[in-house]
Amino acid sequence: MAKSSLIGKAIPRVDAPGKVLGKTEYVMDLKLPGMLEGRILRSPLPHAEILSIDTGRAEKLPGVKAVVTAVDFPDLRYGHLVEDQTILARDRVRYVGERVAAVAAVDLETAEEALDLIRVEYRELTPIFDPLEALKPDAPRIHPEIDRYGVVFASIIKYGNVCSISSVKRGNVDEGFAQADLIFEDTFTTPMVHQSCTEPHAVVAQVEPSGKVVVWTATPAAFKFRDGLAEILGMPTNMVKVIACTVGGSFGAKNDLRLDPICARLAQKSRRIVRMTMDREEEFADGNPRHSSIIQLKTGVMRDGRIVARWARMVFDTGAYTEFGPAVASEATKQISGPYRIPNVEVEALAVYTNKVSCACFRAHGGPEPTFAYESQMDIIAAGLGIDPIELRLKNAVADGDIAPTGEPYRKVSLQANLRRAAAHVNWDSKPQGKNRGLGIAVGQWHTGGRAASAIVKMDEHGKVFISTGCVDVTGSHTSLIQITAEELGVPLADVQIVPIDTDSAPFDASSSGTRSTHNVGGVLRRCAGQIREQVLTLAAEILEARRDDLDIEDGRIFVKGTPERGIPLARASRQAFRASGGPIVASGAYPGGALPTDPQALRGLCFGTAVEFIHPVQVAEVEVDPETGQVTLHRLTAIEDVGKAINPICATGQIEGGVVQGIGYALSEEIVCQNGVILNPCGVPYLQPTARDVPQIDTVLVEDGQGSGPHGAKGIGEAPIIPTAPAIANAIYDAIGVRIKSLPITAEKIVAAIRESAK
Amino acid sequence: MKSIKLEINGVQHEVEVAPWRTLLEVIREELQMTGTKEGCGLGECGACSVLMDGKTVNSCLVLAAEANGKRITTIEGLAQAERLHPIQQSFIDNGGFQCGFCTPGMIMSTKVMLDDNPNPTDDEIKKGISGNLCRCTGYAKIFDSIRAAKVAMAASSDGRGGA
């Protein structure tokens, strides 16, 4: 085994030069010959029947090359959990901004003009904007045909305006509450928030002479896009090729099809290349934001701080179509018990239709919402019992051998150690005594995600290494993957490349989302590289007339251990392979996916899970609050991150800092404002994502205990950092001024109102 | 249509533009210099930041006609031949980017800030790039990059990090 020199090294990302020079091409930078521009006509109404669509005048406008409506697509409903969607509205629209028709024209102005010429006759229906209204028995049905919709998982339970309900039950919650010394009951709310990637959704589509549809798009999930395109277009999957372009931020926003099938159909109909880009208004009207939620939480505790019972009901507003709602609700039922040992649990979560934009995935789906609730309440309990918040958490924290209410086992848990690390880092016991200053702590529980991944590694006749994988780089993972491969093979970093990804040539990967890329694909590459290493060392043993086991590789040179002057360049061994047998030197491998076992007795409805191991971030916020204005100044945010091993510390800490700052926005300022179904951001109401001036000192503490199941002991990183930030800040605000805000975002207005209320 | 003259990265261009065309559209679509990005088109995100007569502008908010006769610098004009500008090198070394979409605008705003004030405080750095949104990095490594660039530029006689 070569000495470990590349693992844990903060080398610059492989995509760095292109990005700082402005030479990296994003989808919107593509300009192909004869390319048309496509635009979408969207619904102005939140809920209406479509009586007729007349595209005649638009089609006759000079410069217009194609117009499409729902009738240009096969009559099918799709969806990755509940099949309730069509790519363009058919018969009915269910939110303002829903796609109704699309046009491809020689330029944007002509396309926009053509949209104005399309006549749509609507009959308005009663809209519902409040998920609690939607749950009432007499509420109008947003999907009257819900019973006929197909489901991807048989366990999904749907009825009325509920597209999914999941629950977890363990022990006997009634007995638990009867036994409790004290019961705490609170209701928390969290807002709909936007991923707000800087790069808008964009796509270019072309039809090859064979009829194959080629799509250039930015997504972490190229294969999911290919399959979805084939389904929606009614084509065989091998007649659709997705070329995975550089992703200008996703955080979940680019996990699902939006423009792509429409662009492809416009390209088919016009027989031209078509480009489509969403403007900022469309990004909000027809994005796929994080669900808003209403969380009722009831917890029974003993005077010594032991939690003995938890009940929760969580309502997630999923908007017009199911999208990822059931997975969010399912995850929330797991999250709401926290990483705490609670013997009696009964919790449920519903994803409910309303006439608003459909919500889907945003970094750690279903994580930050319940965590805000249970970690805020943890401090309410601590104050109620007069116990230190860290003591209370330590008393209830899970440890090795514990079982989650879902039945998932805890192994190699670092939560208690991470709580102590946090306390030590911020000198918890000597809290800042300044007036209106406070410290707040919160934990989180997330997981490394395990879905199928694969890779093919080739060493060419010059000893250069090429990796083919379907794993798109959205986090810097390519750099880490190259480090892992180069380390295993003993070659310089510059000798390893990852080839551009398209679905025809790359082997399958589930998606670069869900805290999994480096963990899943890195493990595959380590094994592939090991196989290639064996092949070249066997060849080198013949050339060097040495025993295979006596050989080692370092920096691209094979040598005899103990007598390093006896050696050859690795390229000579690889060349020999091609001379002797024609090569090739290739290895392939896969990660099968899988998840921790669950207890079916405890679960009802969808249990959506890809967790292969738990991770436990802990964060501490240090704030100062001006009680006159309600202004919160964040001085420091400490993030203890359970990474196992940072393959590349720059990439790892970058992920953490980025997640923490998204968490700060979630805590203090971000909110999609929707009035009568119309989203008022970003035109009119600004979307207040953090700017450089909103960022405090961030102390990142990497916990490198090597206990992860990934390569070199790594665990997943990407999603966890956003989870504990909001409750840490809420708890710090309480510590500073004694006011508890149970509704995100914690704006200055809410603080001032709460101070006035408490003074009454 | 109106004929306008632009000096972009030291090269003279004469283009025919419709009166409603923005500087950003001319740079990206007419001249096909795609290093400058369009994020929001509303002047909120700063991805389209370029230098106009030495000052940062959101090129999506500047009509092309307003830029007539002006000197424009884009991200493509920062490196000299094979040599990266020290700000670019510093963003590489310190991981001051992730998805890279905001990076050209971020680097252009940094350049104006350091040209105006070669030794900004941390607060001045935050203020200097507060018009450029980054959703990936949480800004921490961008601050590191700018601090390092400041040192590199101060250490060089030509202010570009070279001898």
Interface residues (C-beta under 8 A of the other chain):
Chain A: A10 P12 R13 D15 A16 P17 G18 K19 V20 L21 G22 K23 T24 E25 Y26 M28 D29 K31 Q195 S196 C197 T198 E199 P200 T246 V247 G248 G249 F251 D279 R280 V474 T475 G476 I650 C651 T653 G654 E657 G658 G659 V660 V661 Q662 P682 C683 P686 Q689 P690 T691 A692 R693 V695 I698
Chain B: R28 E29 Q32 T34 G35 T36 K37 E38 G39 C40 G41 L42 E44 C45 A47 T74 I75 E76 L78 A79 L84 Q88 Q89 F91 I92 D93 N94 G95 F97 Q98 C99 G100 F101 C102 T103 P104 I107 I125 K126 K127 I129 S130 G131 N132 L133 C134 R135 C136 T137 G138 Y139 A140 K141 I142 F143
